[in-house]
Amino acid sequence: MRLIFATNNKHKVEEIRSIISDKLEIITLEEAGIHIDIPEPYNTLEENANEKSRIIYQLTNTNCFSEDTGLEVDALNGEPGVHSARYAGEEKSFDKNIEKLLSKLHGNPDRKARFRTFISLRMDGQEFLFEGICNGKIIEQKRGDMGFGYDPVFVPEGAGKTFGEMNLEEKNIYSHRRKAMDKLVVFLSHVLNNQ
């Protein structure tokens, strides 16, 4: 089965492809010849994921999926949340976002946080939603230069390393995106088996 993945984020494409390996054929927006930046205008991850898959399905009439992910920090009342990518400004700078996060948490002993991912699948005009959560904590200084976003300051529960210190195989053991994708793959397996 072929699905368009409604994103321009190469890191996310690499991660998703490492998760599903040979189970699905993932086509990027670029490979589908679509050169647009899809807005994320809503206040929830679910609505933003929904909007991205809706736009691409309307444009292509092809089964597709999108995702939106946010980092939610308990001590900051769920910030940066839906604004994770643009936390420190519209230029989406990973370094500036991390700087802002660490500065707001400075001296706070409560470091609990979670990554939440919502995947919106559009098949034959219908939408299906899948959620993945990874609990963990924010450390005080960056460690590791793998991954992207907040990975160098996030340690998942049960791990001794940040996501930034893990290769994709290690990250996929804990990953929020992996948990949501696993649900998507199980759903699609049922669909294919019943055809």
C-alpha positions as CSV (number, residue, x, y, z in Angstrom):
1,M,0.0,0.0,0.0
2,R,1.2,3.5,-0.9
3,L,0.5,6.5,1.3
4,I,1.5,10.1,1.0
5,F,3.1,11.4,4.2
6,A,2.0,15.1,4.5
7,T,5.2,16.6,5.7
8,N,8.2,18.6,4.5
9,N,10.3,17.5,7.6
10,K,13.0,15.2,6.4
11,H,13.8,14.0,9.9
12,K,10.2,12.8,10.4
13,V,10.3,11.0,7.0
14,E,13.5,9.2,8.0
15,E,12.0,8.2,11.4
16,I,8.7,7.0,9.9
17,R,10.5,5.0,7.2
18,S,12.7,3.4,9.8
19,I,9.6,2.3,11.8
20,I,7.6,0.8,9.0
21,S,10.4,-0.6,6.9
22,D,8.8,-2.8,4.3
23,K,5.2,-2.7,5.6
24,L,4.1,0.4,3.6
25,E,5.4,2.5,0.8
26,I,5.7,6.1,2.0
27,I,5.7,8.9,-0.5
28,T,6.9,12.3,0.6
29,L,5.2,15.5,-0.5
30,E,8.3,16.3,-2.6
31,E,8.1,12.9,-4.3
32,A,4.4,13.4,-4.9
33,G,5.3,16.8,-6.6
34,I,3.5,18.8,-3.9
35,H,5.5,21.9,-2.9
36,I,3.5,23.7,-0.3
37,D,4.0,24.5,3.4
38,I,0.8,23.3,5.2
39,P,-0.3,25.7,7.9
40,E,-0.8,24.6,11.5
41,P,-3.3,27.2,12.7
42,Y,-5.1,25.3,15.5
43,N,-4.6,25.1,19.3
44,T,-4.5,21.3,19.4
45,L,-2.2,18.7,17.9
46,E,-5.2,16.6,16.7
47,E,-6.7,19.5,14.8
48,N,-3.4,20.4,13.1
49,A,-2.8,16.8,12.1
50,N,-6.4,16.7,10.8
51,E,-5.9,19.9,8.7
52,K,-2.7,18.6,7.1
53,S,-4.2,15.3,6.0
54,R,-7.4,17.0,4.8
55,I,-5.5,19.5,2.6
56,I,-3.3,16.8,1.0
57,Y,-6.3,14.4,0.4
58,Q,-8.2,17.3,-1.2
59,L,-5.3,18.1,-3.4
60,T,-4.4,14.6,-4.5
61,N,-7.5,12.4,-3.8
62,T,-4.9,9.9,-2.6
63,N,-4.8,8.0,0.7
64,C,-2.4,9.9,3.0
65,F,-1.4,10.6,6.6
66,S,0.0,13.5,8.5
67,E,1.2,13.9,12.1
68,D,1.7,16.6,14.6
69,T,3.9,16.3,17.7
70,G,4.3,18.4,20.7
71,L,6.4,18.4,23.9
72,E,4.4,19.0,27.0
73,V,6.2,20.0,30.2
74,D,4.3,19.7,33.5
75,A,5.9,22.6,35.3
76,L,5.1,24.9,32.3
77,N,1.4,23.9,32.2
78,G,1.9,21.9,29.1
79,E,4.2,24.3,27.2
80,P,5.5,24.3,24.5
81,G,2.8,21.9,23.4
82,V,1.2,22.7,20.0
83,H,3.8,25.5,19.6
84,S,6.8,23.2,20.0
85,A,8.3,23.9,16.6
86,R,7.9,27.7,16.8
87,Y,8.4,28.1,20.6
88,A,11.2,30.7,20.2
89,G,9.9,32.2,17.0
90,E,8.7,31.6,13.4
91,E,12.2,30.5,12.1
92,K,11.8,27.1,13.9
93,S,15.3,27.0,15.4
94,F,15.9,23.8,17.4
95,D,18.7,25.5,19.4
96,K,16.6,28.6,20.3
97,N,13.6,26.5,21.3
98,I,15.8,24.4,23.6
99,E,17.4,27.6,25.1
100,K,14.0,29.1,25.8
101,L,12.7,25.8,27.4
102,L,15.8,25.4,29.6
103,S,15.7,29.0,30.7
104,K,12.0,28.8,31.7
105,L,12.7,25.6,33.6
106,H,15.9,27.0,35.3
107,G,16.0,26.0,38.9
108,N,12.7,24.1,38.8
109,P,13.0,20.6,40.3
110,D,9.9,19.3,38.4
111,R,11.3,18.1,35.1
112,K,8.5,15.8,34.0
113,A,7.5,16.0,30.4
114,R,6.0,14.0,27.6
115,F,6.0,13.9,23.8
116,R,2.6,13.4,22.2
117,T,2.1,12.5,18.6
118,F,-1.2,12.4,16.7
119,I,-1.4,10.8,13.3
120,S,-4.3,11.6,11.0
121,L,-4.9,9.0,8.3
122,R,-7.2,9.8,5.4
123,M,-8.5,6.7,3.5
124,D,-11.2,6.9,0.9
125,G,-12.3,10.2,2.4
126,Q,-12.6,9.0,6.0
127,E,-10.3,10.2,8.8
128,F,-8.8,7.9,11.4
129,L,-6.7,9.2,14.4
130,F,-3.9,7.5,16.3
131,E,-2.0,8.8,19.3
132,G,1.4,7.9,20.7
133,I,2.8,9.2,24.1
134,C,6.4,9.0,25.5
135,N,6.8,10.1,29.1
136,G,10.1,11.3,30.4
137,K,12.0,14.3,31.7
138,I,13.9,17.4,30.6
139,I,17.5,17.5,31.7
140,E,19.5,20.7,32.4
141,Q,22.0,20.6,29.5
142,K,22.0,19.2,26.0
143,R,23.5,15.7,25.4
144,G,23.9,14.2,22.0
145,D,23.6,15.5,18.5
146,M,21.4,12.8,16.9
147,G,17.7,13.3,16.3
148,F,16.1,16.7,16.1
149,G,14.0,19.2,18.0
150,Y,14.1,18.7,21.7
151,D,15.8,15.3,21.5
152,P,19.1,16.4,23.2
153,V,17.3,17.4,26.4
154,F,14.6,14.7,26.7
155,V,15.3,11.4,28.5
156,P,12.5,8.9,28.0
157,E,11.2,6.9,31.0
158,G,13.3,3.8,31.5
159,A,16.3,5.1,29.5
160,G,19.6,6.5,30.6
161,K,20.2,8.5,27.5
162,T,18.5,11.4,25.8
163,F,16.9,10.9,22.4
164,G,19.8,13.0,21.1
165,E,22.2,10.2,22.2
166,M,20.2,7.4,20.5
167,N,20.4,6.1,17.0
168,L,17.0,5.5,15.3
169,E,16.8,1.9,16.3
170,E,17.2,2.8,20.0
171,K,14.9,5.8,19.8
172,N,12.2,3.6,18.2
173,I,12.0,1.5,21.4
174,Y,10.6,4.5,23.3
175,S,9.3,6.8,20.6
176,H,5.9,8.5,20.7
177,R,5.9,8.5,16.9
178,R,6.7,4.8,16.9
179,K,3.7,4.1,19.2
180,A,1.3,6.1,17.0
181,M,2.7,4.5,13.8
182,D,2.4,1.0,15.3
183,K,-1.3,1.7,15.8
184,L,-1.6,2.9,12.2
185,V,0.1,-0.2,10.8
186,V,-2.1,-2.6,12.9
187,F,-5.2,-0.7,11.6
188,L,-4.0,-0.9,7.9
189,S,-3.2,-4.6,8.3
190,H,-6.8,-5.2,9.4
191,V,-8.1,-3.2,6.4
192,L,-5.9,-5.1,4.0
193,N,-6.8,-8.5,5.5
194,N,-10.5,-7.8,5.1
195,Q,-10.3,-6.7,1.5
